[in-house]
Every structure is written in structure tokens, then in C-alpha cells.
Amino acid sequence: MELNKVVKSGIKIAGLAGLAGLGFAGYKVATKSKELKEEFGEVTMFKGRTVSYAGEVFVGDSVASMFSGMVIDLRDSTIEEPAVLQIYAEFSGVKVIVPDDWTVKVGGNAEKSGVSSTIEWEGDVEEVPQLTIEYDVKFSGLEIKRAAEVEAEEEEDFYEDYEEFVDDLEDASEDVAEKVEDVAEEAQKKAEELAKAAKDKAAEVKDAVEEAVKDL
């Protein structure tokens, strides 16, 4: 009896500790969210999101992502003066897409994260739009690419999806053809059974008529 009380007491304590832990974690996330919203212009948490600057003159911005996937799309924007994009990411994946004629300088802090850029910095050239990306990423991935690269990947993905669709359609057509063939075979079998039954019935009727005639 005493042992049961101890076990039940332990379960209650563990449950309360678990709830307290969840509450503390929720508090930490809420506090972090508030801090990020005060510091950054765009904040994304626990979802996927695309931030587009289409049709805008980009003068700089700051974005933050936690437990999310974020695409920063600068493809259809322009730069009149060198601009800075600040990125903070924690447990997230962030992709930055820039116009083909921009040059991009990348630098920052990466803690247990991966950062890749396929764009070379061409230096302070007035004729070339200049973007500086300053990042602070933790347990995240940051990818910076030109629009042409992304569009080529999207086109490749489209054709892969199309080929997969065609394959699925062919498989479905084969399944339908097999089912139609099965139905046709079943129908033919049923028709043959009905024809045989009708023939047998006709023979029975003929025999009955002949017997009746003999009896007259």
C-alpha cells in the first residue's frame, strides 16, 4: 500500500515537473519572439513563409526565423544604393534569391550551421547593385543564389514532377486496362453460363413436349 502511494506520488510529481517544463519552454519561446519582433523587421516562427520585395527599391531589411523555413525573394526588386540584409535564424532553413546582376558580400556567425553562396563579391563597383548579407545562424541552413539558378532548379523540378505524373498516369492506365479486361472476361464467362443454362432449359422443354406428344 505504501509502495503504491509512493509510486502515485512520484507520477504526480513527474507530471507537474513536465507541465512546468513545457510552461517554461513556452515562456522562453514567447520571450524570444517578443525580442525578435522588437529587433527585426520580419519575423517568422513555426511555419513556412516567403518574403517578397517584388517591385520595390530595396533599401535594406532585417529578418528572423525560428523553427521555420523562409524564402527571401529579391528577384524583382532593384537597388539604387548599397543595401544591407540582416538575417537571424535558429533551427531554420533560409534561402535568399537575388537578381542576376547583383553582387553580394556575405559574412557573419554560423553556429553548427551551413552557409552557402554561389555569388562572388565583385567589390565596390558603382555600376553593379551591391548587397551585403550579415547573418547570425544557429542550427540552421542559409543559402544564397541568383534568380537564374533558382529558376533553372524550379524548371528541373517541374519536369521531374511532370515525368512522375506521366509515369503515374501510365501506371493508372495499365491498372484500368487490366480491370476492364477482368470485367470483360467475367462478363463473357457469365454470358456463356447464361447461354448454357438457356440451352439446357430449351432441351428440357423439348423433351417435355416430346413426352407430352407421346402420351396423346
Backbone as CSV, one residue per row, in Angstrom:
resi,resn,N_x,N_y,N_z,CA_x,CA_y,CA_z,C_x,C_y,C_z
1,MET,0.841,-1.203,0.000,0.000,0.000,0.000,0.871,1.246,0.000
2,GLU,1.897,1.254,0.907,2.787,2.388,0.988,3.542,2.581,-0.333
3,LEU,3.909,1.433,-0.959,4.637,1.489,-2.225,3.773,2.130,-3.301
4,ASN,2.479,1.758,-3.335,1.559,2.341,-4.319,1.450,3.853,-4.140
5,LYS,1.387,4.285,-2.864,1.305,5.715,-2.581,2.546,6.442,-3.086
6,VAL,3.703,5.806,-2.863,4.963,6.402,-3.306,4.989,6.519,-4.830
7,VAL,4.559,5.436,-5.510,4.544,5.427,-6.979,3.607,6.502,-7.504
8,LYS,2.393,6.573,-6.938,1.413,7.575,-7.384,1.934,8.986,-7.139
9,SER,2.575,9.173,-5.995,3.140,10.475,-5.673,4.235,10.843,-6.665
10,GLY,5.054,9.848,-7.003,6.128,10.086,-7.973,5.581,10.451,-9.336
11,ILE,4.500,9.782,-9.762,3.870,10.072,-11.053,3.333,11.497,-11.077
12,LYS,2.683,11.902,-9.986,2.139,13.264,-9.903,3.253,14.300,-9.980
13,ILE,4.332,14.041,-9.247,5.457,14.976,-9.245,6.070,15.070,-10.644
14,ALA,6.216,13.908,-11.321,6.786,13.892,-12.670,5.886,14.650,-13.638
15,GLY,4.563,14.441,-13.483,3.605,15.154,-14.343,3.681,16.650,-14.152
16,LEU,3.744,17.072,-12.890,3.846,18.508,-12.597,5.154,19.078,-13.134
17,ALA,6.223,18.283,-12.996,7.525,18.732,-13.498,7.487,18.886,-15.018
18,GLY,6.806,17.930,-15.685,6.676,18.003,-17.144,5.897,19.226,-17.576
19,LEU,4.787,19.489,-16.897,3.987,20.673,-17.210,4.773,21.954,-16.971
20,ALA,5.536,21.952,-15.880,6.355,23.120,-15.567,7.408,23.334,-16.654
21,GLY,7.977,22.213,-17.120,8.982,22.310,-18.185,8.385,22.865,-19.469
22,LEU,7.185,22.376,-19.827,6.514,22.873,-21.024,6.180,24.353,-20.884
23,GLY,5.714,24.704,-19.677,5.379,26.105,-19.427,6.599,27.004,-19.554
24,PHE,7.730,26.529,-19.027,8.966,27.312,-19.091,9.431,27.443,-20.535
25,ALA,9.327,26.329,-21.286,9.729,26.363,-22.695,8.853,27.337,-23.466
26,GLY,7.536,27.298,-23.196,6.624,28.226,-23.858,6.954,29.667,-23.523
27,TYR,7.309,29.884,-22.256,7.674,31.233,-21.809,8.926,31.708,-22.537
28,LYS,9.931,30.806,-22.667,11.175,31.164,-23.335,10.925,31.516,-24.805
29,VAL,10.076,30.716,-25.467,9.764,30.967,-26.876,9.039,32.295,-27.025
30,ALA,8.043,32.540,-26.137,7.288,33.789,-26.203,8.203,34.990,-25.965
31,THR,9.131,34.848,-25.006,10.068,35.934,-24.714,10.989,36.191,-25.904
32,LYS,11.485,35.092,-26.497,12.365,35.212,-27.656,11.628,35.854,-28.823
33,SER,10.371,35.460,-29.019,9.563,36.017,-30.092,9.404,37.520,-29.933
34,LYS,9.140,37.945,-28.705,8.982,39.380,-28.435,10.274,40.131,-28.720
35,GLU,11.400,39.552,-28.305,12.697,40.191,-28.535,12.987,40.325,-30.028
36,LEU,12.694,39.261,-30.783,12.959,39.287,-32.220,12.087,40.318,-32.921
37,LYS,10.814,40.391,-32.530,9.905,41.339,-33.172,10.299,42.779,-32.892
38,GLU,10.943,43.005,-31.751,11.413,44.352,-31.429,12.670,44.711,-32.215
39,GLU,13.456,43.677,-32.587,14.745,43.918,-33.224,14.715,43.795,-34.737
40,PHE,13.831,42.906,-35.275,13.838,42.622,-36.702,12.540,43.067,-37.375
41,GLY,12.672,43.419,-38.654,11.513,43.887,-39.397,10.539,42.786,-39.762
42,GLU,11.065,41.589,-40.085,10.224,40.445,-40.457,10.595,39.270,-39.571
43,VAL,9.588,38.675,-38.912,9.837,37.541,-38.017,8.895,36.392,-38.384
44,THR,9.475,35.200,-38.534,8.692,34.004,-38.856,9.010,32.918,-37.839
45,MET,7.932,32.295,-37.287,8.122,31.233,-36.299,7.160,30.087,-36.576
46,PHE,7.689,28.867,-36.577,6.898,27.641,-36.677,6.025,27.589,-37.937
47,LYS,6.555,28.066,-39.065,5.807,27.952,-40.320,6.734,28.239,-41.496
48,GLY,6.234,28.008,-42.690,6.987,28.354,-43.884,6.478,29.686,-44.423
49,ARG,7.389,30.488,-44.972,6.983,31.809,-45.432,7.926,32.336,-46.507
50,THR,7.351,33.046,-47.488,8.143,33.740,-48.492,7.971,35.240,-48.300
51,VAL,9.093,35.936,-48.160,9.078,37.398,-48.056,9.545,37.945,-49.400
52,SER,8.637,38.605,-50.133,8.949,39.103,-51.468,9.038,40.628,-51.471
53,TYR,10.018,41.123,-52.219,10.197,42.571,-52.369,9.956,42.973,-53.823
54,ALA,9.119,42.226,-54.513,8.845,42.467,-55.935,8.343,43.893,-56.161
55,GLY,8.942,44.550,-57.141,8.514,45.896,-57.498,9.011,46.991,-56.571
56,GLU,9.839,46.632,-55.578,10.312,47.615,-54.608,11.769,47.997,-54.869
57,VAL,12.122,49.195,-54.421,13.538,49.580,-54.358,14.027,49.122,-52.988
58,PHE,14.898,48.128,-52.990,15.348,47.543,-51.723,16.380,48.452,-51.073
59,VAL,16.054,48.909,-49.868,16.960,49.806,-49.136,17.557,49.123,-47.911
60,GLY,17.234,47.818,-47.742,17.734,47.076,-46.585,16.594,46.584,-45.720
61,ASP,16.849,45.522,-44.979,15.837,44.971,-44.080,16.519,44.014,-43.114
62,SER,15.753,43.589,-42.116,16.250,42.592,-41.160,15.170,41.553,-40.969
63,VAL,15.542,40.279,-41.039,14.581,39.189,-40.925,15.079,38.170,-39.901
64,ALA,14.113,37.506,-39.265,14.446,36.472,-38.280,13.528,35.275,-38.485
65,SER,14.089,34.100,-38.278,13.319,32.865,-38.445,13.676,31.887,-37.332
66,MET,12.639,31.313,-36.700,12.840,30.274,-35.683,11.953,29.088,-35.990
67,PHE,12.559,27.899,-36.049,11.824,26.667,-36.309,10.947,26.830,-37.556
68,SER,11.533,27.395,-38.601,10.750,27.710,-39.791,11.562,27.524,-41.057
69,GLY,10.858,27.684,-42.179,11.501,27.743,-43.480,11.156,29.091,-44.084
70,MET,12.165,29.823,-44.540,11.913,31.170,-45.054,12.637,31.379,-46.382
71,VAL,11.914,31.968,-47.345,12.499,32.367,-48.623,12.442,33.884,-48.698
72,ILE,13.594,34.503,-48.915,13.669,35.955,-49.083,13.878,36.210,-50.570
73,ASP,12.828,36.650,-51.242,12.817,36.758,-52.699,13.023,38.211,-53.132
74,LEU,14.220,38.483,-53.656,14.567,39.824,-54.132,14.627,39.890,-55.655
75,ARG,14.112,38.853,-56.313,14.268,38.731,-57.769,13.790,39.960,-58.553
76,ASP,12.623,40.443,-58.215,12.025,41.531,-58.990,12.139,42.874,-58.280
77,SER,13.188,43.031,-57.492,13.424,44.313,-56.823,14.680,44.960,-57.398
78,THR,14.912,46.195,-57.027,16.092,46.917,-57.510,16.825,47.553,-56.331
79,ILE,18.084,47.902,-56.567,18.889,48.595,-55.561,19.446,49.879,-56.198
80,GLU,19.254,50.990,-55.521,19.813,52.255,-56.000,21.078,52.625,-55.239
81,GLU,21.149,52.199,-53.975,22.328,52.421,-53.136,22.693,51.085,-52.482
82,PRO,23.972,50.867,-52.146,24.342,49.623,-51.451,23.439,49.394,-50.238
83,ALA,22.937,48.168,-50.110,21.972,47.855,-49.052,22.456,46.679,-48.218
84,VAL,21.906,46.602,-47.001,22.286,45.536,-46.065,21.048,44.725,-45.683
85,LEU,21.192,43.404,-45.716,20.141,42.487,-45.266,20.675,41.705,-44.069
86,GLN,20.029,41.878,-42.915,20.431,41.156,-41.704,19.531,39.927,-41.538
87,ILE,20.156,38.803,-41.265,19.407,37.549,-41.121,19.773,36.878,-39.806
88,TYR,18.734,36.554,-39.029,18.912,35.743,-37.823,18.088,34.472,-38.024
89,ALA,18.689,33.336,-37.782,17.970,32.073,-37.948,18.360,31.100,-36.847
90,GLU,17.350,30.414,-36.337,17.571,29.403,-35.300,16.687,28.205,-35.617
91,PHE,17.311,27.049,-35.831,16.584,25.828,-36.210,15.708,26.099,-37.434
92,SER,16.308,26.695,-38.455,15.548,27.092,-39.637,16.352,26.860,-40.911
93,GLY,15.626,26.934,-42.025,16.258,26.926,-43.333,15.877,28.214,-44.040
94,VAL,16.882,28.959,-44.508,16.629,30.255,-45.146,17.285,30.282,-46.524
95,LYS,16.511,30.689,-47.530,17.042,30.849,-48.883,16.859,32.292,-49.319
96,VAL,17.927,32.881,-49.853,17.883,34.248,-50.372,18.074,34.189,-51.885
97,ILE,17.138,34.784,-52.629,17.212,34.803,-54.091,17.404,36.248,-54.542
98,VAL,18.466,36.492,-55.315,18.759,37.858,-55.751,18.790,37.930,-57.275
99,PRO,18.587,39.128,-57.853,18.674,39.287,-59.307,20.053,38.892,-59.826
100,ASP,20.115,38.545,-61.097,21.347,38.024,-61.681,22.475,39.048,-61.744
101,ASP,22.116,40.347,-61.778,23.156,41.359,-61.950,23.664,41.950,-60.637
102,TRP,23.205,41.409,-59.513,23.662,41.922,-58.215,24.965,41.243,-57.805
103,THR,25.749,41.952,-57.016,26.906,41.339,-56.360,26.615,41.316,-54.857
104,VAL,27.032,40.242,-54.199,26.634,40.029,-52.809,27.849,39.714,-51.940
105,LYS,27.977,40.477,-50.851,29.010,40.204,-49.853,28.341,39.494,-48.677
106,VAL,28.905,38.378,-48.245,28.293,37.559,-47.194,29.253,37.415,-46.025
107,GLY,28.745,37.628,-44.809,29.577,37.452,-43.628,28.743,37.383,-42.372
108,GLY,29.294,36.706,-41.361,28.554,36.612,-40.109,28.993,35.450,-39.258
109,ASN,28.092,35.050,-38.356,28.372,33.983,-37.406,27.475,32.778,-37.688
110,ALA,28.077,31.609,-37.782,27.327,30.381,-38.011,27.692,29.365,-36.932
111,GLU,26.716,29.052,-36.098,26.916,28.084,-35.018,26.228,26.770,-35.370
112,LYS,27.035,25.742,-35.634,26.513,24.434,-36.035,25.512,24.591,-37.182
113,SER,25.921,25.376,-38.173,25.048,25.689,-39.301,25.832,25.616,-40.607
114,GLY,25.087,25.609,-41.707,25.702,25.611,-43.025,25.311,26.870,-43.784
115,VAL,26.305,27.534,-44.377,26.055,28.750,-45.163,26.702,28.570,-46.533
116,SER,25.915,28.792,-47.591,26.472,28.661,-48.936,25.981,29.808,-49.812
117,SER,26.893,30.312,-50.657,26.551,31.361,-51.612,27.253,31.063,-52.920
118,THR,26.502,31.130,-54.011,27.083,30.889,-55.340,27.421,32.204,-56.031
119,ILE,27.333,33.312,-55.297,27.554,34.642,-55.877,28.875,35.217,-55.372
120,GLU,29.732,35.599,-56.286,31.020,36.180,-55.908,30.893,37.689,-55.714
121,TRP,31.585,38.199,-54.702,31.608,39.641,-54.444,32.559,40.301,-55.442
122,GLU,32.029,41.241,-56.208,32.818,41.897,-57.246,33.455,43.195,-56.772
123,GLY,33.291,43.493,-55.504,33.888,44.703,-54.958,32.974,45.912,-55.091
124,ASP,33.465,47.030,-54.635,32.674,48.265,-54.662,32.692,48.878,-56.054
125,VAL,31.846,48.344,-56.915,31.712,48.850,-58.278,30.395,49.605,-58.380
126,GLU,30.442,50.880,-58.710,29.240,51.716,-58.691,28.168,51.220,-59.647
127,GLU,28.578,50.668,-60.795,27.601,50.254,-61.798,26.864,48.977,-61.409
128,VAL,27.387,48.269,-60.432,26.802,46.968,-60.048,26.027,47.116,-58.732
129,PRO,24.741,46.696,-58.696,23.972,46.751,-57.453,24.646,45.907,-56.373
130,GLN,24.815,46.486,-55.184,25.573,45.822,-54.125,24.680,45.500,-52.920
131,LEU,24.737,44.241,-52.508,24.001,43.795,-51.329,24.967,43.141,-50.351
132,THR,24.863,43.539,-49.097,25.651,42.890,-48.044,24.701,42.099,-47.155
133,ILE,25.003,40.823,-46.961,24.196,39.973,-46.088,24.985,39.697,-44.816
134,GLU,24.437,40.131,-43.696,25.035,39.874,-42.381,24.155,38.855,-41.669
135,TYR,24.753,37.736,-41.292,23.937,36.658,-40.726,24.418,36.237,-39.340
136,ASP,23.448,35.719,-38.589,23.711,35.074,-37.301,22.802,33.863,-37.268
137,VAL,23.348,32.694,-37.548,22.523,31.489,-37.682,22.995,30.404,-36.723
138,LYS,22.000,29.721,-36.131,22.275,28.658,-35.171,21.456,27.429,-35.542
139,PHE,22.142,26.310,-35.718,21.470,25.056,-36.077,20.557,25.269,-37.290
140,SER,21.083,25.970,-38.283,20.271,26.341,-39.442,21.068,26.200,-40.726
141,GLY,20.365,26.416,-41.838,20.994,26.427,-43.146,20.652,27.730,-43.858
142,LEU,21.654,28.379,-44.440,21.449,29.618,-45.183,22.018,29.432,-46.585
143,GLU,21.183,29.709,-47.595,21.565,29.510,-48.994,21.276,30.796,-49.771
144,ILE,22.282,31.263,-50.529,22.124,32.483,-51.320,22.390,32.146,-52.776
145,LYS,21.404,32.452,-53.648,21.530,32.092,-55.063,20.987,33.197,-55.961
146,ARG,21.464,33.176,-57.217,20.924,34.075,-58.222,19.586,33.548,-58.739
147,ALA,18.780,34.460,-59.290,17.452,34.092,-59.782,17.529,33.024,-60.867
148,ALA,18.504,33.145,-61.775,18.619,32.189,-62.884,18.846,30.770,-62.375
149,GLU,19.660,30.632,-61.330,19.921,29.306,-60.751,18.648,28.700,-60.177
150,VAL,17.914,29.528,-59.426,16.683,29.050,-58.782,15.647,28.679,-59.830
151,GLU,15.519,29.525,-60.868,14.536,29.247,-61.913,14.890,27.982,-62.675
152,ALA,16.192,27.739,-62.881,16.629,26.507,-63.543,16.272,25.293,-62.688
153,GLU,16.477,25.433,-61.368,16.123,24.343,-60.449,14.611,24.115,-60.449
154,GLU,13.847,25.217,-60.453,12.390,25.094,-60.462,11.906,24.426,-61.743
155,GLU,12.563,24.783,-62.888,12.192,24.163,-64.164,12.514,22.677,-64.142
156,GLU,13.687,22.343,-63.592,14.078,20.933,-63.488,13.099,20.177,-62.599
157,ASP,12.715,20.807,-61.472,11.741,20.180,-60.578,10.407,19.990,-61.293
158,PHE,10.027,20.995,-62.136,8.758,20.897,-62.872,8.774,19.684,-63.787
159,TYR,9.890,19.533,-64.544,9.960,18.407,-65.473,10.019,17.077,-64.735
160,GLU,10.695,17.066,-63.595,10.719,15.839,-62.798,9.316,15.490,-62.313
161,ASP,8.584,16.519,-61.846,7.209,16.308,-61.405,6.329,15.868,-62.575
162,TYR,6.571,16.471,-63.763,5.782,16.119,-64.956,6.030,14.666,-65.345
163,GLU,7.322,14.280,-65.354,7.651,12.895,-65.704,7.046,11.926,-64.698
164,GLU,7.072,12.303,-63.427,6.466,11.457,-62.394,4.962,11.345,-62.620
165,PHE,4.343,12.489,-63.004,2.907,12.481,-63.294,2.585,11.556,-64.466
166,VAL,3.412,11.647,-65.536,3.199,10.792,-66.713,3.341,9.320,-66.333
167,ASP,4.365,9.008,-65.534,4.558,7.625,-65.084,3.356,7.139,-64.287
168,ASP,2.874,7.992,-63.379,1.702,7.630,-62.574,0.484,7.422,-63.466
169,LEU,0.351,8.297,-64.490,-0.783,8.181,-65.411,-0.717,6.887,-66.197
170,GLU,0.496,6.529,-66.647,0.671,5.268,-67.385,0.349,4.079,-66.494
171,ASP,0.815,4.127,-65.246,0.516,3.039,-64.305,-0.987,2.932,-64.079
172,ALA,-1.642,4.094,-63.931,-3.095,4.100,-63.709,-3.822,3.550,-64.933
173,SER,-3.336,3.902,-66.135,-3.953,3.420,-67.372,-3.822,1.905,-67.474
174,GLU,-2.639,1.403,-67.097,-2.433,-0.049,-67.120,-3.369,-0.738,-66.135
175,ASP,-3.540,-0.133,-64.949,-4.453,-0.712,-63.952,-5.882,-0.733,-64.477
176,VAL,-6.285,0.373,-65.114,-7.641,0.444,-65.661,-7.827,-0.594,-66.763
177,ALA,-6.803,-0.712,-67.637,-6.884,-1.680,-68.729,-7.021,-3.103,-68.187
178,GLU,-6.249,-3.407,-67.141,-6.324,-4.738,-66.535,-7.711,-4.984,-65.931
179,LYS,-8.251,-3.953,-65.265,-9.581,-4.105,-64.661,-10.659,-4.273,-65.730
180,VAL,-10.539,-3.503,-66.830,-11.501,-3.641,-67.934,-11.422,-5.040,-68.520
181,GLU,-10.194,-5.537,-68.673,-10.014,-6.891,-69.206,-10.633,-7.924,-68.272
182,ASP,-10.426,-7.739,-66.959,-11.014,-8.662,-65.983,-12.537,-8.630,-66.049
183,VAL,-13.097,-7.413,-66.165,-14.562,-7.272,-66.245,-15.080,-7.926,-67.513
184,ALA,-14.357,-7.731,-68.629,-14.776,-8.320,-69.905,-14.764,-9.846,-69.820
185,GLU,-13.706,-10.405,-69.219,-13.622,-11.858,-69.064,-14.759,-12.383,-68.192
186,GLU,-15.046,-11.648,-67.117,-16.130,-12.057,-66.221,-17.476,-11.994,-66.933
187,ALA,-17.656,-10.938,-67.748,-18.912,-10.780,-68.485,-19.081,-11.907,-69.514
188,GLN,-17.979,-12.242,-70.198,-18.036,-13.320,-71.181,-18.350,-14.656,-70.505
189,LYS,-17.716,-14.877,-69.370,-17.964,-16.102,-68.623,-19.426,-16.193,-68.206
190,LYS,-19.969,-15.050,-67.724,-21.360,-15.022,-67.281,-22.298,-15.249,-68.465
191,ALA,-21.953,-14.656,-69.626,-22.776,-14.824,-70.826,-22.787,-16.280,-71.274
192,GLU,-21.608,-16.921,-71.201,-21.532,-18.342,-71.588,-22.356,-19.204,-70.637
193,GLU,-22.310,-18.862,-69.341,-23.108,-19.613,-68.365,-24.596,-19.447,-68.638
194,LEU,-25.017,-18.217,-68.962,-26.427,-17.956,-69.260,-26.856,-18.674,-70.537
195,ALA,-25.973,-18.671,-71.554,-26.289,-19.345,-72.816,-26.441,-20.842,-72.598
196,LYS,-25.557,-21.403,-71.789,-25.630,-22.843,-71.498,-26.910,-23.169,-70.720
197,ALA,-27.241,-22.287,-69.743,-28.453,-22.509,-68.962,-29.688,-22.431,-69.856
198,ALA,-29.674,-21.472,-70.781,-30.809,-21.332,-71.702,-30.921,-22.556,-72.617
199,LYS,-29.764,-23.028,-73.081,-29.747,-24.210,-73.947,-30.277,-25.434,-73.207
200,ASP,-29.808,-25.588,-71.954,-30.265,-26.723,-71.150,-31.763,-26.626,-70.904
201,LYS,-32.267,-25.415,-70.650,-33.698,-25.230,-70.419,-34.498,-25.549,-71.665
202,ALA,-33.948,-25.118,-72.807,-34.636,-25.401,-74.076,-34.710,-26.898,-74.319
203,ALA,-33.628,-27.596,-73.980,-33.612,-29.055,-74.156,-34.645,-29.707,-73.244
204,GLU,-34.753,-29.196,-72.006,-35.750,-29.733,-71.077,-37.160,-29.519,-71.609
205,VAL,-37.424,-28.344,-72.150,-38.753,-28.040,-72.704,-39.048,-28.949,-73.883
206,LYS,-38.033,-29.158,-74.766,-38.213,-30.021,-75.932,-38.547,-31.448,-75.506
207,ASP,-37.789,-31.921,-74.499,-38.043,-33.285,-74.018,-39.442,-33.389,-73.427
208,ALA,-39.858,-32.368,-72.699,-41.190,-32.385,-72.086,-42.273,-32.380,-73.147
209,VAL,-42.083,-31.616,-74.226,-43.072,-31.556,-75.318,-43.163,-32.908,-76.009
210,GLU,-41.994,-33.493,-76.261,-41.986,-34.797,-76.934,-42.692,-35.864,-76.087
211,GLU,-42.473,-35.832,-74.782,-43.135,-36.780,-73.883,-44.641,-36.568,-73.887
212,ALA,-45.041,-35.305,-73.919,-46.467,-34.986,-73.937,-47.109,-35.482,-75.226
213,VAL,-46.394,-35.327,-76.343,-46.933,-35.794,-77.634,-47.093,-37.300,-77.636
214,LYS,-46.135,-38.021,-77.044,-46.208,-39.478,-77.000,-47.434,-39.950,-76.199
215,ASP,-47.748,-39.222,-75.150,-48.842,-39.599,-74.297,-50.204,-39.358,-74.946
216,LEU,-50.298,-38.571,-75.999,-51.573,-38.302,-76.660,-52.068,-39.503,-77.431
